[in-house]
C-alpha cells in the first residue's frame, strides 16, 4: 500500500512528516511511503493515504472529507497547496476515497510517531484485510 508524505524540509513548521519518513519506512516495511509534492501531477491509487502537517491541530487527527478543512483564500501560486490540489481533483471527479493523517506542526518527533501509529495501525490493518478478500 502507498502512503504519501507531504511537507517542506526547509520549513520547521512543515517538516515533521518528512522527519518521520525514514522511521515510518522502517516501522512499516510492507508499505511504500512516497515523498510527494503538492504541485506534481499524480497517478491516483484506488485509495489515497496521506500524511501531512495541518495547522491548528493539537494532536494527530484523521480526515476523510475536504469539507472538514477551513477554506483559505488563494491569492498567489504560493497559496496553492495540497488541499487546493485535492479540491481540484474532486471537482474533476478524479479524487478517490482518502484519509489524511494530520500532524500538528509543533508536536515532538516521538510523540508524533506514537500518536500517528495509533491512527495508522487500524487503517493499515483494515486495508490489508480488504485486499485479501
C-alpha positions in Angstrom: 0.0 0.0 0.0 1.2 3.5 -0.8 1.2 6.2 1.8 2.1 9.7 0.5 4.1 12.1 2.7 3.9 15.8 2.2 5.9 18.6 3.8 8.6 21.2 3.2 12.0 20.2 4.5 13.1 23.9 4.7 10.3 25.0 7.0 10.4 23.8 10.6 6.6 24.2 10.9 6.0 21.9 7.9 8.8 19.3 8.0 7.5 16.8 10.7 6.1 14.3 8.1 9.4 14.4 6.3 11.4 13.8 9.5 9.1 10.8 10.2 9.6 9.4 6.7 12.6 7.1 7.4 11.1 5.9 10.7 7.9 5.0 9.1 9.7 3.1 6.3 11.4 1.0 9.0 8.3 0.6 11.1 6.1 -0.4 8.2 8.4 -2.1 5.7 5.4 -3.8 4.0 4.1 -0.4 2.9 5.5 2.1 0.4 6.0 5.6 1.7 6.4 8.2 -1.0 7.5 11.8 -0.6 5.2 13.8 -2.8 5.0 17.4 -3.9 1.5 19.0 -3.9 2.2 20.7 -7.2 3.1 17.5 -9.1 0.8 15.5 -11.3 0.0 12.3 -9.5 -1.0 8.8 -10.6 -4.0 8.3 -8.4 -4.3 5.0 -6.5 -7.7 3.5 -5.7 -7.5 4.6 -2.1 -5.3 7.5 -1.0 -3.5 7.7 2.3 -1.7 11.0 3.1 0.4 12.2 6.0 0.8 16.0 6.2 1.2 18.9 8.6 -2.1 20.7 9.4 -2.0 24.0 11.3 -4.4 24.3 14.2 -4.3 20.8 15.5 -3.1 19.8 19.0 -3.0 16.1 18.3 -2.8 13.7 15.3 -6.2 13.6 13.6 -7.7 11.7 10.6 -9.7 13.5 7.9 -11.8 11.8 5.3 -13.6 14.8 3.7 -12.3 18.0 2.3 -15.3 19.7 3.9 -13.5 19.1 7.3 -11.0 21.8 6.4 -11.4 25.5 6.7 -11.3 27.3 3.4 -8.4 29.7 3.0 -8.0 32.3 0.2 -5.7 31.6 -2.7 -4.1 34.9 -3.6 -0.9 33.8 -5.2 0.6 30.5 -6.5 2.3 30.2 -3.1 -1.1 29.5 -1.7 -1.7 26.6 -4.0 -1.2 23.6 -1.6 -2.2 20.0 -1.1 -5.8 21.0 -0.1 -6.2 23.1 -3.2 -4.9 20.3 -5.4 -7.2 17.7 -3.8 -10.2 20.1 -4.2 -9.3 20.5 -7.9 -9.2 16.7 -8.3 -12.5 16.4 -6.6 -14.0 18.9 -9.0 -12.7 16.9 -11.9 -14.2 13.7 -10.4 -10.7 12.2 -10.0 -10.3 12.2 -6.3 -10.6 8.6 -4.8 -11.6 7.9 -1.2 -8.9 9.2 1.0 -7.6 9.5 4.5 -5.3 12.4 5.6 -3.4 11.8 8.8 -2.9 15.4 10.0 0.1 16.2 12.2 0.3 19.3 14.4 3.3 21.4 13.4 4.7 21.7 16.9 4.4 18.1 18.0 7.7 16.4 19.0 9.0 13.6 16.8 8.5 10.7 19.3 5.0 11.9 20.3 4.0 12.4 16.7 5.1 8.9 15.9 3.2 7.4 18.8 0.0 9.3 18.0 0.3 8.5 14.3 0.8 4.8 14.9 -2.4 4.7 17.0 -4.3 6.1 14.0 -2.4 4.4 11.2 -2.2 0.9 12.5 -6.0 0.2 12.4 -6.3 1.8 9.0 -3.5 -0.2 7.5 -4.8 -3.5 9.1 -8.3 -2.9 7.7 -7.0 -2.0 4.3 -4.8 -5.1 4.2 -7.8 -7.3 5.2 -9.9 -5.7 2.4 -7.2 -6.6 -0.2 -7.2 -10.2 0.9 -10.9 -10.6 0.3 
